[in-house]
């Protein structure tokens, strides 16, 4: 009798593993608490399932869930990244553009999502923009009502943006209303991160120079982290992302006092 019970348990386990893999194939990410509700099992059981599947090379465990992609992000050229999640980035950009007021002074960091954001900006009156991104600057100089302060320094080929002491010195003497920030990864414990330490350091200076920080990021970046830490998550005032982010993750973030907007 114990033999048949063991077979039955293995069949249930195998079916649950299959359904977990189907979910992660559909969404690229699964949340532990969502899986607990779906299968009516404990978080301990789900974590064991995810560990088993990770050992088989079928997924990567992350904080509070699992991802199809390695959570440790490597650097990729900006012209490659800008072709990913185009619809999501466009929607995020349009929502972010609503945060700009007449006679505003803002900082725009580097990255492909903020690059889409720069294309969505239609100034209503005068606007001053400080940016490290060459692509953002070249987009915004098309508007005669936008004054662009391009930060100087060494240019990173991977991001087409500047880093270094010159840019940092300017930011130390600058104060703006809002920073629109991108990141390569967002982890609930580790916080925001990017693939380059110098870029992370410059982003920290930007956060200090702004009264408010809004993170523009597509949902594929959650549960991931990279080499250079930018800041803890609680230093962000608002996150604008897409509808593929899990509801449980939204709940965790909002409990930290951070506004989450779905574009």
C-alpha positions as CSV (number, residue, x, y, z in Angstrom):
1,X,0.0,0.0,0.0
2,X,2.9,2.4,0.8
3,X,4.3,1.6,-2.6
4,X,1.1,2.7,-4.4
5,X,0.9,5.8,-2.2
6,X,4.5,6.8,-3.2
7,X,3.7,6.4,-6.9
8,X,0.6,8.6,-6.4
9,X,2.7,11.3,-4.6
10,X,5.3,11.2,-7.4
11,X,2.6,11.6,-10.1
12,X,1.2,14.7,-8.3
13,X,4.7,16.2,-7.9
14,X,5.5,15.6,-11.6
15,X,2.2,17.2,-12.7
16,X,2.9,20.2,-10.4
17,X,6.4,20.6,-11.9
18,X,4.9,20.5,-15.4
19,X,2.4,23.2,-14.6
20,X,5.1,25.4,-13.0
21,X,7.1,25.1,-16.2
22,X,4.1,26.0,-18.3
23,X,3.5,29.1,-16.2
24,X,7.1,30.2,-16.4
25,X,7.2,29.6,-20.1
26,X,4.1,31.8,-20.5
27,X,5.3,34.7,-18.2
28,X,9.1,34.3,-18.0
29,X,8.7,34.6,-14.2
30,X,6.7,32.9,-11.5
31,X,6.1,34.1,-7.9
32,X,6.2,31.7,-4.9
33,X,3.1,33.1,-3.3
34,X,1.1,32.9,-6.6
35,X,2.2,29.2,-7.0
36,X,1.1,28.5,-3.3
37,X,-2.4,29.8,-4.1
38,X,-2.6,28.0,-7.4
39,X,-1.6,24.6,-6.0
40,X,-2.8,25.0,-2.4
41,X,0.6,24.0,-0.9
42,X,3.1,25.7,1.4
43,X,5.8,28.1,0.4
44,X,8.4,25.5,1.6
45,X,6.9,23.0,-0.9
46,X,7.1,25.4,-3.8
47,X,10.7,26.4,-3.0
48,X,11.6,22.7,-3.0
49,X,9.9,22.4,-6.4
50,X,11.8,25.4,-7.8
51,X,15.1,24.1,-6.4
52,X,14.5,20.7,-8.0
53,X,13.7,22.3,-11.3
54,X,16.7,24.6,-11.0
55,X,19.0,21.6,-10.4
56,X,17.6,20.1,-13.7
57,X,18.6,23.3,-15.5
58,X,15.0,24.3,-16.3
59,X,14.8,27.7,-14.5
60,X,16.7,30.0,-12.1
61,X,15.5,30.6,-8.6
62,X,15.2,34.3,-7.5
63,X,14.1,36.1,-4.4
64,X,10.4,35.1,-4.0
65,X,10.1,33.2,-7.3
66,X,11.9,31.9,-10.3
67,X,12.9,33.1,-13.8
68,X,13.6,31.6,-17.2
69,X,16.7,33.8,-17.5
70,X,19.8,33.9,-15.3
71,X,19.1,36.6,-12.6
72,X,22.7,37.8,-12.8
73,X,22.6,40.1,-15.8
74,X,25.6,40.6,-18.1
75,X,26.1,43.8,-20.1
76,X,24.6,44.0,-23.6
77,X,24.9,46.8,-26.2
78,X,22.2,49.5,-26.1
79,X,21.2,48.9,-29.7
80,X,20.5,45.3,-28.9
81,X,18.5,46.0,-25.7
82,X,16.3,48.7,-27.4
83,X,14.8,46.0,-29.6
84,X,13.4,44.1,-26.6
85,X,9.9,44.7,-25.0
86,X,9.2,47.6,-27.4
87,X,5.5,47.8,-26.7
88,X,6.0,47.7,-22.9
89,X,8.7,50.4,-23.1
90,X,6.5,52.6,-25.2
91,X,3.6,52.4,-22.8
92,X,5.9,53.0,-19.8
93,X,7.4,56.0,-21.6
94,X,4.0,57.6,-22.4
95,X,2.9,57.2,-18.8
96,X,6.1,58.7,-17.5
97,X,5.7,61.7,-19.8
98,X,2.6,62.6,-17.9
99,X,4.8,63.3,-14.8
100,X,6.4,66.4,-16.5
101,X,5.1,69.9,-15.7
102,X,5.7,73.2,-17.3
103,X,9.0,74.9,-16.4
104,X,10.2,71.6,-14.9
105,X,13.8,70.6,-14.2
106,X,14.4,66.9,-14.5
107,X,17.3,64.4,-14.7
108,X,17.1,61.5,-17.2
109,X,19.6,58.6,-16.6
110,X,20.8,56.1,-19.2
111,X,19.1,53.0,-20.6
112,X,16.7,52.0,-23.3
113,X,13.5,52.6,-21.4
114,X,14.4,56.2,-20.6
115,X,15.4,56.5,-24.2
116,X,11.9,55.7,-25.2
117,X,10.7,58.1,-22.5
118,X,12.7,60.9,-24.2
119,X,10.9,60.3,-27.4
120,X,7.5,60.5,-25.7
121,X,8.2,63.9,-24.1
122,X,6.2,66.8,-25.7
123,X,7.1,69.9,-23.7
124,X,4.3,72.1,-22.4
125,X,6.3,75.3,-21.8
126,X,10.0,75.4,-20.9
127,X,11.7,72.2,-19.7
128,X,15.3,71.7,-18.5
129,X,16.8,68.3,-18.8
130,X,20.1,67.0,-17.3
131,X,21.2,63.7,-18.8
132,X,24.1,61.3,-19.0
133,X,22.7,59.6,-22.1
134,X,23.9,60.7,-25.6
135,X,20.8,59.1,-27.2
136,X,18.5,61.0,-24.9
137,X,20.2,64.3,-25.5
138,X,20.1,63.8,-29.3
139,X,16.4,63.2,-29.1
140,X,15.5,66.1,-26.9
141,X,17.5,68.8,-28.8
142,X,14.8,68.5,-31.5
143,X,12.6,70.6,-29.2
144,X,13.3,74.3,-29.0
145,X,11.6,74.5,-25.6
146,X,13.9,72.0,-24.0
147,X,17.2,73.1,-22.6
148,X,19.6,70.1,-22.4
149,X,22.5,69.9,-20.1
150,X,24.6,67.0,-21.4
151,X,26.9,65.6,-18.6
152,X,30.5,65.1,-19.6
153,X,33.0,62.3,-19.0
154,X,34.1,59.0,-20.5
155,X,31.5,57.5,-22.8
156,X,30.5,53.9,-22.2
157,X,30.1,52.1,-25.5
158,X,27.6,49.6,-24.1
159,X,25.1,52.3,-23.0
160,X,26.1,55.3,-25.1
161,X,26.2,57.3,-21.9
162,X,28.9,59.1,-19.8
163,X,30.4,58.1,-16.5
164,X,33.1,59.5,-14.2
165,X,34.2,62.4,-12.1
166,X,33.2,65.3,-14.5
167,X,29.6,64.2,-14.6
168,X,29.5,63.6,-10.8
169,X,30.9,67.1,-10.1
170,X,28.1,68.7,-12.1
171,X,25.5,66.7,-10.3
172,X,26.9,67.8,-6.9
173,X,25.9,71.4,-7.8
174,X,22.6,70.5,-9.4
175,X,19.0,70.3,-7.9
176,X,16.1,69.0,-10.0
177,X,12.5,68.0,-9.3
178,X,12.5,64.5,-10.6
179,X,14.9,61.8,-11.7
180,X,13.7,59.3,-14.3
181,X,15.9,56.3,-13.7
182,X,16.4,53.0,-15.5
183,X,18.0,49.8,-14.2
184,X,19.2,46.4,-15.4
185,X,17.7,44.6,-12.4
186,X,15.4,45.0,-9.4
187,X,15.6,42.6,-6.4
188,X,13.6,43.1,-3.3
189,X,16.7,42.4,-1.1
190,X,19.6,43.7,-3.2
191,X,17.7,46.7,-4.7
192,X,18.4,48.3,-8.0
193,X,21.5,47.4,-10.0
194,X,23.3,47.9,-13.3
195,X,26.1,46.1,-15.1
196,X,28.6,48.8,-14.6
197,X,30.0,50.1,-11.2
198,X,30.7,53.6,-12.6
199,X,27.2,54.0,-14.0
200,X,25.8,52.8,-10.6
201,X,27.9,55.5,-8.8
202,X,26.6,58.2,-11.2
203,X,23.0,57.0,-10.6
204,X,23.5,57.5,-6.9
205,X,24.6,61.1,-7.5
206,X,21.5,61.6,-9.6
207,X,19.3,60.3,-6.8
208,X,20.8,62.8,-4.4
209,X,20.3,65.7,-6.9
210,X,16.6,65.0,-7.3
211,X,13.7,65.6,-5.0
212,X,11.9,62.5,-6.3
213,X,13.0,59.4,-8.2
214,X,10.8,57.5,-10.6
215,X,12.0,54.1,-11.9
216,X,11.0,53.2,-15.5
217,X,11.4,49.5,-15.9
218,X,9.7,46.6,-17.8
219,X,8.6,43.6,-15.8
220,X,11.3,41.3,-17.1
221,X,13.9,43.1,-14.9
222,X,12.2,42.1,-11.6
223,X,13.9,39.3,-9.7
224,X,17.3,40.1,-11.3
225,X,20.4,41.7,-10.1
226,X,23.8,42.8,-11.6
227,X,27.3,43.8,-10.6
228,X,26.8,47.4,-9.6
229,X,24.3,48.3,-6.9
230,X,22.5,51.6,-7.4
231,X,20.3,51.9,-4.3
232,X,17.9,50.1,-2.1
233,X,14.4,49.8,-3.3
234,X,13.0,52.1,-0.6
235,X,14.9,55.1,-2.2
236,X,12.5,55.0,-5.1
237,X,9.2,57.0,-4.9
238,X,7.4,55.4,-7.8
239,X,7.8,52.5,-10.2
240,X,6.2,52.6,-13.7
241,X,6.2,49.1,-15.2
242,X,4.0,46.9,-17.4
243,X,1.0,44.6,-16.7
244,X,3.1,41.4,-16.6
245,X,4.4,42.1,-13.1
246,X,2.9,39.7,-10.6
247,X,0.3,41.0,-8.1
248,X,2.1,39.6,-5.1
249,X,5.3,41.5,-6.2
250,X,3.2,44.7,-6.5
251,X,1.9,44.1,-3.0
252,X,5.4,43.6,-1.5
253,X,6.6,46.8,-3.2
254,X,3.6,48.9,-2.1
255,X,4.0,47.7,1.5
256,X,7.4,49.4,1.3
257,X,5.6,52.7,0.6
258,X,6.5,52.8,-3.1
259,X,3.8,53.7,-5.6
260,X,3.5,51.2,-8.5
261,X,1.9,52.3,-11.7
262,X,1.0,49.9,-14.5
263,X,1.3,51.3,-18.0
